[in-house]
Amino acid sequence: MAAEIASAIDDIEPLITRLVQQAPDLDDATLMDLRLALEQVGTPLARSIWRALELAADQLIDPGIALPALAEACATLVAGCRGTVDDKVLETARYQIDTLQPVPDRPRMQEPDVPLSSLRKR
């Protein structure tokens, strides 16, 4: 089991890098591989990263904004798993990911109050 987790940790950064390089299109296979690696790690930060990736894939958060932050969070996650950063750094990265803002709704076209058929040229 420890070997599987170590392998998953090694896979995270190359996978998120591949997603950043593919942007704005996110490859389903790469997303699934990254999801599996993050699930193996299973920390709160790993779960937050996956949740944000799902939102980016569904265009609910802007991938152009989210992917750099997610790549940074993945690097922090890997460093945390290797013991080179402390829990405060991991929690800060999780907070940054959890607070990514959704894409605002597109403005709706306002229908005119007057029907077009009632308008006349001067």
C-alpha positions in Angstrom: 0.0 0.0 0.0 2.8 2.4 0.8 4.4 1.7 -2.6 1.0 2.6 -4.3 0.8 5.9 -2.4 4.4 6.7 -3.2 3.7 6.0 -6.9 0.6 8.2 -6.7 2.6 11.0 -5.2 5.1 10.8 -7.9 2.4 10.9 -10.6 0.6 14.1 -9.3 2.9 16.8 -10.6 3.4 15.3 -14.1 -0.4 14.9 -14.5 -1.3 18.4 -13.4 1.5 19.7 -15.7 -0.1 17.8 -18.6 -3.5 19.4 -17.9 -2.0 22.9 -17.8 -0.3 22.2 -21.1 -3.6 21.0 -22.6 -5.6 23.9 -21.4 -8.2 25.1 -22.1 -9.2 21.6 -23.1 -9.0 19.1 -20.3 -8.3 15.5 -21.3 -10.7 13.0 -19.6 -8.0 10.3 -19.3 -5.5 12.7 -17.7 -8.2 13.9 -15.3 -9.1 10.3 -14.3 -5.4 9.4 -13.8 -5.0 12.5 -11.6 -8.2 11.7 -9.7 -6.9 8.2 -8.9 -3.6 9.6 -7.7 -5.3 12.2 -5.5 -7.7 9.5 -4.1 -4.7 7.4 -3.2 -3.2 10.3 -1.2 -6.6 11.1 0.3 -5.7 14.2 2.3 -8.0 17.2 2.7 -5.9 19.2 0.2 -6.0 16.3 -2.3 -9.8 16.2 -2.0 -10.0 20.0 -2.5 -7.8 19.8 -5.6 -10.0 17.1 -7.1 -13.2 19.0 -6.4 -11.8 22.1 -8.1 -10.7 20.1 -11.1 -14.2 18.7 -11.5 -15.5 22.3 -11.4 -13.0 23.4 -14.0 -13.8 20.5 -16.2 -17.4 21.4 -16.1 -16.5 25.1 -16.8 -18.0 26.2 -13.5 -14.7 27.8 -12.6 -12.4 29.2 -15.2 -9.7 26.7 -16.1 -7.4 29.6 -17.1 -7.6 30.9 -13.5 -7.9 27.6 -11.7 -5.2 25.5 -13.3 -2.2 27.6 -12.2 -3.5 27.6 -8.6 -4.2 23.9 -8.9 -0.7 23.2 -10.2 0.8 25.1 -7.2 -1.5 23.2 -4.8 -0.4 19.9 -6.3 3.3 20.9 -5.8 2.5 21.8 -2.2 0.6 18.5 -1.7 3.6 16.5 -3.0 6.0 18.5 -0.8 3.7 17.9 2.2 3.6 14.2 1.5 7.4 14.2 1.4 7.5 16.1 4.7 9.2 19.3 3.3 6.3 21.6 4.2 4.3 21.8 7.4 0.5 21.6 8.0 0.1 25.4 7.9 1.3 25.5 4.4 -1.0 22.6 3.4 -4.0 24.3 5.0 -3.2 27.6 3.3 -3.1 25.8 -0.1 -6.4 24.0 0.7 -8.0 27.3 1.6 -6.8 28.9 -1.7 -8.3 26.1 -3.7 -11.6 26.0 -1.7 -12.1 29.7 -2.4 -11.8 29.7 -6.2 -14.7 31.6 -7.5 -17.3 30.1 -9.9 -17.7 31.6 -13.3 -20.4 34.3 -13.2 -23.6 33.6 -15.1 -23.7 35.1 -18.6 -25.7 38.2 -18.9 -29.2 37.6 -20.2 -30.6 39.5 -23.1 -33.2 42.0 -21.9 -36.4 41.8 -23.9 -37.8 45.1 -24.9 -40.8 46.4 -23.1 -42.4 47.5 -26.4 -43.1 44.9 -29.1 -41.0 45.5 -32.2 -44.1 45.4 -34.3 -45.4 48.6 -32.7 -42.3 50.7 -33.6 -42.5 53.1 -36.6 -40.0 55.1 -38.5 -40.1 58.8 -38.0 
